[in-house]
Amino acid sequence: MAVVQGPEETSSVPPEQVYGRNEDEVALLKMVKSGANFQVIAVVGMGGIGKTTIGWVVYNHKQLEDFKFDKKAWKQNDRDNIWKVEYNEWEKLKSPFAVGAPGSRMIVTIRHTDVAQTIRCSHIYQLKLLSEEACKSLFQEHTFGTGAVVIPNQISNSIYKRVVERCGGLPLAAKTLGGVLRSNSSDTWANILECKMWSTSDESDHILPALKLSYHYLPSNLKRCFGYCIIFPQDYEFVEKELTLLCIAEGIVQPYDRRLDEAGECFHKLCSRSLFQ
């Protein structure tokens, strides 16, 4: 694993509704609770499939509250996935956990099975795409709000079904597309379905078109705010107030301008959810 120095992270990942992962939750909990020796559990899957989310669910699960873990630690950043293996560096990282209390566990997220095999994980759990029903529920929450069960009349069932299919069972795609279409007209839905971005993407990376669309449908002034973030190094820890004040200083938004509130909302989305997972 390539070790990269980055900002300090906290364990304060916002809770969210998780759909269609009950079986995964049960299987991973079983792995965590089995065996007395130190074990590394790898959750494997493509980008945007929800590896970090299911890891967080297990990490905080009530079934583990009375288990034998006196100390717990959570580390997350844009490179939380293990991409490249440098075995000696991995051994350095793992060694403090390996000499911990009996039954200690480490859960890592990995995109490729061969990496999990190289670092000799005790368990390799392949995370699958969401079912159509689970993907629909997640998309519906982010499009129409929590608890919504009725599709607005102006959105036809056929268009709705086709948009959900575009998510391809990927949670991040469902959340991103839902955010783009929230409170938008039926014309926007139809335009997104016909967008050329779907046909020009690499088939191995289904999440990319949804992320491109989320940028494409930002208002022009918010695109400037978003583009401004490129001046920061990768893994930089964004702070809403800092970004807002910098954009005021650069003249992108004006103090007491309505656009300032829009910029703040945009920054909040950037800080709470990475668009480039």
C-alpha positions as CSV (number, residue, x, y, z in Angstrom):
1,M,0.0,0.0,0.0
2,A,1.3,3.4,-0.9
3,V,1.3,5.5,2.3
4,V,0.5,9.2,1.6
5,Q,0.6,11.9,4.1
6,G,-2.7,13.7,4.3
7,P,-4.8,15.8,6.7
8,E,-6.0,14.4,10.0
9,E,-9.5,12.8,9.6
10,T,-12.2,12.3,12.2
11,S,-14.6,9.5,12.7
12,S,-17.7,11.7,12.3
13,V,-19.2,10.2,9.2
14,P,-22.8,11.4,8.8
15,P,-25.4,8.6,9.3
16,E,-27.5,7.8,6.3
17,Q,-30.3,5.5,5.3
18,V,-28.8,2.3,3.9
19,Y,-30.8,0.3,1.4
20,G,-30.5,-3.3,0.3
21,R,-27.5,-4.3,2.4
22,N,-29.0,-6.5,5.1
23,E,-27.4,-9.7,3.8
24,D,-24.0,-7.9,3.5
25,E,-24.4,-6.6,7.0
26,V,-25.1,-10.0,8.5
27,A,-22.2,-11.7,6.6
28,L,-19.7,-9.0,7.6
29,L,-20.8,-9.1,11.3
30,K,-20.3,-12.9,11.3
31,M,-16.7,-12.4,10.0
32,V,-16.0,-9.8,12.7
33,K,-17.3,-12.0,15.5
34,S,-15.6,-15.2,14.4
35,G,-12.2,-16.4,15.5
36,A,-9.9,-15.4,18.3
37,N,-6.9,-14.4,16.2
38,F,-6.3,-11.0,14.6
39,Q,-7.9,-10.8,11.2
40,V,-8.1,-8.4,8.2
41,I,-11.4,-8.3,6.5
42,A,-11.5,-6.8,3.0
43,V,-14.6,-5.4,1.5
44,V,-14.1,-5.5,-2.3
45,G,-16.0,-3.7,-5.0
46,M,-16.0,-1.0,-7.7
47,G,-16.0,2.7,-7.0
48,G,-19.3,4.1,-5.8
49,I,-20.8,0.7,-4.8
50,G,-20.9,1.6,-1.1
51,K,-17.9,-0.1,0.5
52,T,-17.2,2.7,3.0
53,T,-20.9,2.9,3.9
54,I,-21.3,-0.8,4.7
55,G,-18.0,-0.7,6.6
56,W,-19.3,2.2,8.7
57,V,-22.6,0.3,9.4
58,V,-20.6,-2.7,10.7
59,Y,-18.2,-0.5,12.7
60,N,-21.0,1.1,14.6
61,H,-23.4,-1.9,14.8
62,K,-25.2,-2.4,18.0
63,Q,-24.3,-6.1,18.0
64,L,-20.7,-5.1,18.7
65,E,-21.4,-2.7,21.5
66,D,-20.9,-5.4,24.1
67,F,-18.2,-7.2,22.2
68,K,-14.6,-7.3,23.4
69,F,-13.3,-4.2,21.5
70,D,-12.1,-1.8,24.2
71,K,-10.7,0.6,21.6
72,K,-11.9,1.4,18.1
73,A,-10.5,3.6,15.3
74,W,-11.9,4.8,12.0
75,K,-9.8,6.3,9.3
76,Q,-11.3,7.7,6.1
77,N,-10.2,10.0,3.3
78,D,-10.3,10.0,-0.5
79,R,-7.6,7.3,-0.5
80,D,-9.3,5.1,2.1
81,N,-9.4,2.4,-0.6
82,I,-6.2,0.4,-0.9
83,W,-5.0,0.7,-4.5
84,K,-1.4,-0.2,-4.8
85,V,0.5,-2.6,-2.5
86,E,3.9,-2.0,-1.1
87,Y,4.0,-5.0,1.1
88,N,6.6,-3.7,3.6
89,E,4.5,-0.5,4.1
90,W,1.4,-2.6,4.6
91,E,3.1,-4.7,7.3
92,K,4.2,-1.5,9.1
93,L,0.6,-0.3,9.1
94,K,-0.9,-3.6,10.2
95,S,1.6,-4.5,12.9
96,P,0.2,-2.4,15.8
97,F,-3.2,-4.0,15.2
98,A,-1.8,-7.5,15.0
99,V,-0.4,-7.3,18.5
100,G,-3.6,-5.9,20.0
101,A,-6.1,-7.7,22.1
102,P,-7.2,-11.2,21.0
103,G,-10.0,-11.0,18.5
104,S,-8.9,-7.6,17.1
105,R,-10.1,-6.8,13.6
106,M,-9.2,-4.5,10.7
107,I,-11.7,-3.8,7.9
108,V,-10.3,-2.3,4.7
109,T,-12.0,-1.3,1.5
110,I,-10.4,-2.4,-1.8
111,R,-11.4,-2.2,-5.4
112,H,-9.6,-5.3,-6.7
113,T,-9.5,-8.8,-5.4
114,D,-5.9,-9.3,-6.3
115,V,-4.9,-6.6,-3.9
116,A,-6.8,-8.2,-1.1
117,Q,-5.0,-11.5,-1.9
118,T,-1.6,-9.9,-2.0
119,I,-2.0,-8.4,1.5
120,R,-3.3,-11.8,2.7
121,C,-6.6,-10.8,4.1
122,S,-8.3,-13.3,6.3
123,H,-11.7,-12.7,4.6
124,I,-12.5,-11.2,1.3
125,Y,-16.1,-10.0,0.9
126,Q,-17.2,-9.1,-2.6
127,L,-19.9,-6.3,-2.4
128,K,-22.5,-6.6,-5.2
129,L,-24.6,-4.0,-6.9
130,L,-27.8,-2.9,-5.3
131,S,-31.0,-4.7,-6.3
132,E,-33.3,-2.7,-8.6
133,E,-35.7,-2.1,-5.7
134,A,-33.0,-0.9,-3.3
135,C,-31.5,1.4,-5.9
136,K,-35.0,2.8,-6.6
137,S,-35.6,3.5,-2.9
138,L,-32.3,5.3,-2.5
139,F,-32.8,7.3,-5.7
140,Q,-36.3,8.2,-4.6
141,E,-35.1,9.5,-1.2
142,H,-32.5,11.8,-2.7
143,T,-34.9,13.0,-5.5
144,F,-38.2,13.5,-3.6
145,G,-37.1,13.4,0.0
146,T,-37.1,10.9,2.9
147,G,-40.3,8.9,3.1
148,A,-41.6,9.9,-0.3
149,V,-43.7,7.2,-1.9
150,V,-45.4,9.1,-4.8
151,I,-43.8,10.2,-8.0
152,P,-45.0,13.6,-9.1
153,N,-47.6,13.5,-11.9
154,Q,-45.4,15.3,-14.4
155,I,-42.8,12.5,-14.3
156,S,-44.0,9.6,-16.3
157,N,-43.4,6.0,-15.0
158,S,-41.4,5.1,-18.1
159,I,-39.0,8.0,-17.7
160,Y,-38.6,7.4,-14.0
161,K,-37.8,3.7,-14.6
162,R,-35.2,4.5,-17.2
163,V,-33.5,7.1,-15.0
164,V,-33.3,4.6,-12.2
165,E,-31.8,2.1,-14.6
166,R,-29.1,4.6,-15.5
167,C,-27.9,4.3,-11.9
168,G,-26.8,0.8,-12.7
169,G,-27.2,-0.4,-9.1
170,L,-24.5,1.9,-7.8
171,P,-25.5,3.9,-4.6
172,L,-23.3,6.9,-5.4
173,A,-24.9,7.2,-8.8
174,A,-28.4,7.0,-7.3
175,K,-27.6,9.7,-4.8
176,T,-25.9,11.9,-7.3
177,L,-28.6,11.6,-10.0
178,G,-31.2,12.1,-7.3
179,G,-29.6,15.3,-6.3
180,V,-29.4,16.6,-9.8
181,L,-33.0,15.9,-10.6
182,R,-34.4,17.1,-7.2
183,S,-37.2,19.6,-7.9
184,N,-36.4,19.7,-11.6
185,S,-38.9,19.6,-14.4
186,S,-39.8,16.6,-16.6
187,D,-37.8,18.2,-19.4
188,T,-34.6,17.9,-17.4
189,W,-35.3,14.2,-16.7
190,A,-35.7,13.6,-20.5
191,N,-32.6,15.6,-21.3
192,I,-30.5,13.6,-18.8
193,L,-31.7,10.3,-20.4
194,E,-30.6,11.5,-23.8
195,C,-27.3,13.0,-22.7
196,K,-24.3,11.8,-24.7
197,M,-22.2,11.4,-21.5
198,W,-23.8,8.0,-21.0
199,S,-22.4,6.6,-24.3
200,T,-18.9,8.2,-24.1
201,S,-18.0,6.7,-20.7
202,D,-15.8,3.7,-20.1
203,E,-18.0,0.7,-19.4
204,S,-15.9,-0.3,-16.4
205,D,-16.6,3.0,-14.7
206,H,-20.4,3.5,-14.6
207,I,-20.2,6.2,-12.0
208,L,-18.5,8.8,-14.1
209,P,-21.5,10.0,-16.2
210,A,-23.6,10.7,-13.1
211,L,-20.7,12.8,-11.6
212,K,-20.3,14.7,-14.9
213,L,-24.0,15.4,-15.0
214,S,-24.0,16.7,-11.4
215,Y,-21.4,19.3,-12.5
216,H,-23.1,20.0,-15.9
217,Y,-26.4,21.0,-14.2
218,L,-24.8,23.3,-11.6
219,P,-25.7,27.0,-12.1
220,S,-22.8,28.8,-13.9
221,N,-21.7,30.8,-10.8
222,L,-21.5,27.5,-8.7
223,K,-19.4,25.9,-11.5
224,R,-16.9,28.7,-10.8
225,C,-17.0,28.0,-7.1
226,F,-16.5,24.3,-7.8
227,G,-13.7,24.9,-10.2
228,Y,-11.9,27.1,-7.7
229,C,-11.4,24.0,-5.5
230,I,-8.7,22.8,-8.0
231,I,-6.2,25.1,-6.3
232,F,-6.2,22.8,-3.2
233,P,-4.0,19.7,-3.1
234,Q,-5.6,16.3,-3.3
235,D,-6.9,15.1,0.1
236,Y,-7.2,18.7,1.4
237,E,-9.7,18.9,4.2
238,F,-12.4,21.4,3.0
239,V,-13.9,23.8,5.5
240,E,-17.1,25.6,4.3
241,K,-16.4,29.0,5.9
242,E,-12.9,29.0,4.6
243,L,-14.0,28.3,1.0
244,T,-16.8,30.8,1.2
245,L,-14.4,33.6,2.4
246,L,-11.8,32.7,-0.3
247,C,-14.5,32.9,-3.0
248,I,-15.5,36.3,-1.7
249,A,-11.9,37.5,-1.8
250,E,-11.5,36.3,-5.4
251,G,-14.7,38.1,-6.4
252,I,-16.5,34.9,-7.4
253,V,-19.4,35.8,-5.0
254,Q,-20.2,39.0,-3.3
255,P,-20.8,39.6,0.5
256,Y,-24.5,39.7,1.3
257,D,-25.3,38.5,-2.2
258,R,-27.9,35.8,-2.7
259,R,-25.2,33.8,-4.5
260,L,-23.3,33.6,-1.2
261,D,-26.0,31.3,0.2
262,E,-25.9,29.3,-3.0
263,A,-22.1,29.0,-2.8
264,G,-22.4,27.9,0.9
265,E,-24.9,25.2,-0.1
266,C,-22.6,24.0,-2.8
267,F,-19.6,23.9,-0.4
268,H,-21.7,22.0,2.1
269,K,-22.3,19.3,-0.5
270,L,-18.6,19.2,-1.4
271,C,-17.6,18.9,2.3
272,S,-20.2,16.2,3.1
273,R,-19.8,14.0,0.1
274,S,-16.9,13.6,-2.3
275,L,-17.9,13.8,-5.9
276,F,-14.7,12.1,-7.0
277,Q,-14.8,8.8,-5.1
